[in-house]
Amino acid sequence: MITSAPDLIAHSGHIARVQGISVGHFSDTRRPTGCTAVLCPAGAVAGVDVRGAAPGTRETDLLHPSNLVQQVHGIMLAGGSAWGLDAATGAVRWLEEQGAGLDIGVGRIPLVPAAVLFDVMMGDMRIRPDAAAGYAACQAAGMERPAEGSVGAGRGAVIGKVFGHGRAMKGGIGTASFTVDGVTVGAIIACNALGDVYHPYTGQLLAGARTEDGAALLNTRDALLAGVEPRPVLAGSNTTIGVVATDAQITKAQAHRLAVVAHDGLARAINPVHTMSDGDSLFALGTAQAGKSLGMMTLCTLAAEAVAVATARAILLACAVEIADQPTLPAARDLHS
């Protein structure tokens, strides 16, 4: 059951606790980038809500409740901006090898929608997730707790860029889940937000834009309200992407609604959020493997909760990154230690 104001670091829930879901990362060692595969080979109804104004996505149209396809077989989250969408091709190949996919008589077509975040300012931009990276993430997938922080799709994530990249901090990827009456709702979030990240229960500012000397947090919201001018921001260079999954029995229309409400969790943890320079996109999956449902009121509450906690964990578990000829970007743990 949910308890009030949980310890975010001690939180034990994760998305792979959802029956029918497995998760794997690929983290590139050559520069900070990577991808994360969220797999449901047996199929799951799916929805998506793209809230940011600068998204990078693949196969999101098929998720509309009125469209033909009822199930997908995985979701790919990747760095590398538009190039990173190639990672989904590797997932399609891996799933086909496992015999998963939509039966078309002569074979099976695995359906793997994808979303990407912009991390190409971190080192050599020619290095980005490709089909081989996506395949490797699928090979690594399992039902144990996924690694969090500066790994997978969150490896090159950076947050708090409103006043320039040099005053930003390290982002990452995090996961959380909650279970009620045998039904689990989990989330995995790669946070590369333009804005700052807050503790969703206490309101404490965890990480984001720093003061000019880099030694302390600035608080972007207060600075903007006071009339401080933001730095020009490259459109599409910020994005929080993720997946919400449940083993409840839900329809495709309900999966869409779950993705919509899951963005409330982002709004509780990120400020500003859903900006013109963010491509915030959340997918929702329903595997039905719990054999029952809780009703949409409860499922939506759990989804927003899991997203908020996963977003904060992505930041709290991230590590500082040092790249030649670029300023060192500290992590939340560096400023709060």
C-alpha positions as CSV (number, residue, x, y, z in Angstrom):
1,M,0.0,0.0,0.0
2,I,1.1,3.6,-0.5
3,T,2.4,5.4,2.6
4,S,2.7,9.1,2.9
5,A,6.0,10.8,1.9
6,P,8.1,7.7,1.3
7,D,11.9,7.8,1.4
8,L,12.6,8.2,-2.3
9,I,15.9,6.4,-2.2
10,A,14.6,3.5,-0.1
11,H,11.5,3.1,-2.4
12,S,11.6,-0.6,-3.5
13,G,9.0,-0.5,-6.3
14,H,10.0,-0.7,-9.9
15,I,8.4,-1.1,-13.3
16,A,9.5,-4.7,-13.8
17,R,7.2,-5.7,-10.9
18,V,4.4,-5.3,-13.4
19,Q,3.6,-8.8,-14.6
20,G,4.5,-9.2,-18.3
21,I,7.1,-6.4,-18.3
22,S,10.9,-6.7,-18.6
23,V,13.5,-3.9,-18.9
24,G,17.0,-3.7,-20.2
25,H,19.5,-0.9,-20.7
26,F,22.4,-0.3,-23.1
27,S,24.9,2.3,-21.9
28,D,27.5,3.5,-24.4
29,T,31.0,3.6,-22.9
30,R,32.3,6.0,-25.6
31,R,30.2,9.0,-24.6
32,P,27.2,9.6,-22.3
33,T,24.3,8.1,-24.3
34,G,22.3,4.9,-24.4
35,C,18.8,3.4,-24.7
36,T,16.3,1.5,-22.6
37,A,13.9,-1.2,-23.8
38,V,10.6,-1.9,-22.0
39,L,9.4,-5.2,-23.3
40,C,6.1,-7.0,-23.3
41,P,6.6,-9.8,-25.8
42,A,3.2,-11.4,-25.0
43,G,1.6,-8.1,-26.0
44,A,0.0,-5.1,-24.1
45,V,-2.6,-2.6,-25.0
46,A,-0.9,0.8,-25.2
47,G,-1.5,4.5,-25.3
48,V,0.6,7.6,-25.5
49,D,0.4,11.3,-24.6
50,V,2.9,13.7,-26.2
51,R,2.7,16.9,-24.1
52,G,5.9,18.7,-24.9
53,A,6.1,20.9,-28.0
54,A,9.3,19.4,-29.5
55,P,9.0,15.6,-29.5
56,G,11.0,12.9,-31.2
57,T,8.9,9.7,-31.6
58,R,8.2,6.7,-33.7
59,E,4.9,4.8,-34.3
60,T,2.8,6.8,-31.9
61,D,-0.1,7.2,-34.4
62,L,-1.0,3.5,-34.2
63,L,-1.6,4.0,-30.4
64,H,-4.7,6.2,-31.0
65,P,-7.7,4.5,-29.5
66,S,-9.6,4.6,-32.8
67,N,-6.8,2.9,-34.8
68,L,-6.6,-0.8,-35.7
69,V,-3.7,-2.2,-33.8
70,Q,-4.7,-3.2,-30.3
71,Q,-1.3,-4.3,-28.8
72,V,2.4,-3.5,-28.9
73,H,5.3,-5.6,-27.9
74,G,7.7,-3.1,-26.4
75,I,8.7,0.6,-26.0
76,M,12.1,2.0,-26.8
77,L,13.5,5.0,-24.9
78,A,16.7,6.4,-26.3
79,G,19.2,9.2,-26.3
80,G,20.7,10.5,-29.6
81,S,17.9,12.8,-30.6
82,A,16.3,11.7,-33.9
83,W,19.1,9.4,-34.7
84,G,18.3,7.4,-31.6
85,L,15.0,6.2,-33.1
86,D,17.1,3.6,-34.9
87,A,17.3,1.8,-31.6
88,A,13.7,0.6,-32.0
89,T,14.7,-1.3,-35.2
90,G,17.0,-3.4,-33.0
91,A,14.2,-4.2,-30.6
92,V,12.0,-5.2,-33.5
93,R,14.6,-7.6,-34.7
94,W,15.2,-9.1,-31.3
95,L,11.5,-9.6,-30.6
96,E,11.0,-11.2,-34.0
97,E,13.7,-13.7,-33.1
98,Q,11.7,-14.5,-30.0
99,G,8.6,-15.2,-32.0
100,A,6.8,-12.1,-30.7
101,G,4.7,-9.8,-32.7
102,L,1.4,-9.2,-34.6
103,D,0.5,-12.4,-36.5
104,I,0.2,-11.5,-40.2
105,G,0.0,-15.1,-41.4
106,V,3.4,-15.2,-43.1
107,G,5.2,-14.1,-39.9
108,R,5.0,-11.7,-37.0
109,I,5.6,-8.0,-36.9
110,P,6.8,-6.7,-33.5
111,L,5.4,-3.3,-32.8
112,V,7.8,-1.1,-30.9
113,P,6.9,2.6,-30.5
114,A,9.8,4.8,-29.4
115,A,10.7,8.2,-28.1
116,V,14.1,9.9,-27.9
117,L,15.7,12.7,-25.9
118,F,18.4,15.1,-26.9
119,D,21.9,14.3,-25.5
120,V,24.1,15.0,-28.4
121,M,25.8,18.0,-26.7
122,M,27.5,15.5,-24.4
123,G,30.7,14.5,-26.2
124,D,31.0,13.3,-29.8
125,M,27.5,13.6,-31.4
126,R,28.4,11.0,-34.1
127,I,28.1,8.4,-31.3
128,R,24.4,7.6,-30.7
129,P,22.2,4.6,-30.1
130,D,21.5,2.5,-33.2
131,A,19.8,-0.8,-34.0
132,A,22.7,-2.7,-32.4
133,A,22.3,-0.7,-29.2
134,G,18.5,-1.4,-29.2
135,Y,19.2,-5.1,-29.7
136,A,21.7,-5.1,-26.9
137,A,19.2,-3.4,-24.5
138,C,16.7,-6.2,-25.3
139,Q,19.3,-8.9,-24.7
140,A,19.9,-7.4,-21.3
141,A,16.3,-7.2,-20.3
142,G,15.0,-8.9,-17.2
143,M,12.4,-8.7,-14.4
144,E,14.8,-7.6,-11.7
145,R,15.1,-4.0,-10.6
146,P,16.5,-2.0,-13.5
147,A,19.7,0.1,-12.9
148,E,18.9,3.8,-12.3
149,G,20.7,7.1,-12.6
150,S,23.2,7.7,-15.4
151,V,22.4,4.6,-17.4
152,G,20.5,3.6,-20.5
153,A,18.3,6.4,-22.0
154,G,19.3,8.6,-19.0
155,R,23.0,8.2,-19.5
156,G,23.4,11.6,-21.2
157,A,20.4,13.3,-19.7
158,V,20.9,16.9,-18.4
159,I,18.4,19.1,-16.5
160,G,18.1,22.7,-15.5
161,K,19.3,24.3,-18.8
162,V,17.1,27.5,-18.7
163,F,20.2,29.7,-17.9
164,G,22.7,27.8,-20.0
165,H,24.2,24.3,-20.3
166,G,27.2,25.3,-18.2
167,R,24.9,25.9,-15.2
168,A,22.9,22.8,-15.6
169,M,23.1,19.4,-13.7
170,K,23.1,15.8,-14.6
171,G,19.8,14.0,-15.3
172,G,19.1,10.3,-15.5
173,I,16.6,7.5,-15.5
174,G,14.5,6.2,-12.5
175,T,11.8,3.8,-11.8
176,A,9.0,3.3,-9.2
177,S,5.9,1.2,-8.7
178,F,3.0,0.8,-6.3
179,T,0.7,-2.2,-5.8
180,V,-2.9,-2.2,-4.5
181,D,-4.9,-5.4,-4.1
182,G,-2.6,-7.5,-6.4
183,V,-2.5,-4.9,-9.2
184,T,0.8,-3.1,-9.9
185,V,1.4,0.2,-11.7
186,G,5.0,1.1,-12.4
187,A,6.9,3.8,-14.3
188,I,10.3,4.3,-15.8
189,I,11.3,7.9,-16.6
190,A,14.3,9.3,-18.4
191,C,14.6,12.9,-17.2
192,N,16.3,15.4,-19.6
193,A,14.1,18.3,-18.6
194,L,14.7,22.0,-19.3
195,G,13.3,22.7,-15.8
196,D,14.3,21.9,-12.2
197,V,13.4,18.7,-10.3
198,Y,11.6,18.8,-7.0
199,H,10.8,16.2,-4.3
200,P,7.2,15.4,-5.1
201,Y,6.1,15.1,-1.5
202,T,8.1,17.8,0.4
203,G,8.6,20.3,-2.4
204,Q,12.3,20.4,-1.8
205,L,14.3,21.6,-4.8
206,L,16.6,18.6,-5.7
207,A,18.5,19.7,-8.8
208,G,18.4,22.1,-11.7
209,A,19.9,25.4,-12.8
210,R,22.7,26.6,-10.6
211,T,23.9,30.1,-9.6
212,E,26.5,31.8,-11.7
213,D,29.3,30.4,-9.6
214,G,27.9,26.9,-9.9
215,A,28.0,26.3,-6.1
216,A,24.3,26.3,-5.3
217,L,20.8,25.8,-6.8
218,L,19.3,28.9,-8.3
219,N,15.6,27.9,-8.4
220,T,14.4,28.5,-11.9
221,R,10.8,29.2,-11.0
222,D,11.7,32.0,-8.6
223,A,14.2,33.5,-11.0
224,L,11.7,33.6,-13.9
225,L,9.0,35.0,-11.6
226,A,11.5,37.7,-10.6
227,G,12.0,38.6,-14.2
228,V,15.5,37.0,-14.8
229,E,15.8,36.5,-18.6
230,P,16.3,32.8,-19.7
231,R,19.1,32.0,-22.1
232,P,18.0,31.1,-25.7
233,V,17.3,27.4,-25.7
234,L,17.6,25.2,-28.8
235,A,14.1,23.8,-29.6
236,G,13.9,20.0,-28.9
237,S,17.0,19.9,-26.8
238,N,15.1,18.9,-23.6
239,T,12.7,16.1,-23.0
240,T,11.4,13.8,-20.3
241,I,10.3,10.5,-21.8
242,G,9.0,7.4,-20.1
243,V,6.6,4.4,-19.8
244,V,3.8,3.7,-17.3
245,A,2.8,0.1,-17.2
246,T,0.2,-1.9,-15.3
247,D,-0.9,-5.5,-15.1
248,A,-4.5,-4.5,-14.7
249,Q,-7.0,-5.3,-17.4
250,I,-7.6,-2.1,-19.3
251,T,-8.8,-1.1,-22.8
252,K,-6.8,0.8,-25.3
253,A,-8.8,4.0,-24.6
254,Q,-8.1,3.5,-20.9
255,A,-4.4,3.1,-21.7
256,H,-4.5,6.5,-23.5
257,R,-6.1,8.1,-20.4
258,L,-3.5,6.5,-18.2
259,A,-0.7,8.1,-20.3
260,V,-2.6,11.5,-20.1
261,V,-2.9,11.5,-16.3
262,A,0.6,10.2,-15.8
263,H,1.9,13.6,-16.9
264,D,0.5,14.9,-13.7
265,G,3.4,13.1,-12.0
266,L,5.8,15.1,-14.2
267,A,4.1,18.3,-13.2
268,R,4.6,17.4,-9.5
269,A,8.3,16.8,-10.0
270,I,9.5,19.2,-12.7
271,N,9.1,23.0,-13.0
272,P,8.8,24.4,-15.6
273,V,7.5,21.4,-17.5
274,H,6.0,20.8,-20.9
275,T,7.7,23.8,-22.4
276,M,8.1,24.7,-26.1
277,S,11.7,23.4,-25.8
278,D,10.7,20.0,-24.2
279,G,9.4,17.0,-26.1
280,D,7.8,15.3,-23.0
281,S,6.2,12.0,-24.1
282,L,4.8,9.2,-21.9
283,F,3.6,5.8,-23.0
284,A,1.2,3.5,-21.1
285,L,1.0,-0.3,-21.3
286,G,-1.6,-2.7,-19.9
287,T,-0.6,-6.4,-19.8
288,A,-3.8,-7.7,-18.2
289,Q,-1.8,-10.3,-16.4
290,A,-3.2,-9.5,-13.0
291,G,-6.5,-10.8,-14.3
292,K,-8.5,-7.9,-12.9
293,S,-8.6,-4.1,-12.6
294,L,-8.9,-1.5,-9.9
295,G,-11.0,1.1,-11.7
296,M,-9.5,4.1,-13.5
297,M,-9.6,6.5,-10.5
298,T,-7.1,4.3,-8.6
299,L,-5.0,3.3,-11.6
300,C,-4.6,7.0,-12.6
301,T,-3.6,7.9,-9.0
302,L,-1.0,5.2,-8.9
303,A,0.3,6.1,-12.4
304,A,0.9,9.8,-11.4
305,E,2.5,8.7,-8.1
306,A,4.9,6.3,-9.8
307,V,5.9,8.9,-12.4
308,A,6.6,11.5,-9.8
309,V,8.7,9.2,-7.7
310,A,10.5,7.7,-10.7
311,T,11.4,11.3,-11.9
312,A,12.9,12.3,-8.6
313,R,14.8,9.0,-8.3
314,A,16.3,9.6,-11.8
315,I,17.9,12.7,-10.4
316,L,18.8,11.5,-7.0
317,L,20.6,8.5,-8.4
318,A,22.4,10.3,-11.2
319,C,26.2,10.7,-11.2
320,A,28.3,13.8,-12.3
321,V,29.8,13.6,-15.7
322,E,33.1,15.0,-16.9
323,I,33.8,15.4,-20.7
324,A,36.9,16.8,-22.2
325,D,36.7,20.5,-23.0
326,Q,33.2,20.8,-21.4
327,P,32.2,22.0,-17.9
328,T,31.7,19.3,-15.3
329,L,28.0,18.8,-14.7
330,P,27.4,17.8,-11.0
331,A,24.6,15.6,-9.8
332,A,22.1,16.2,-7.0
333,R,24.2,14.0,-4.7
334,D,27.1,16.4,-5.2
335,L,25.2,19.5,-4.1
336,H,23.4,17.9,-1.2
337,S,26.3,15.9,0.2
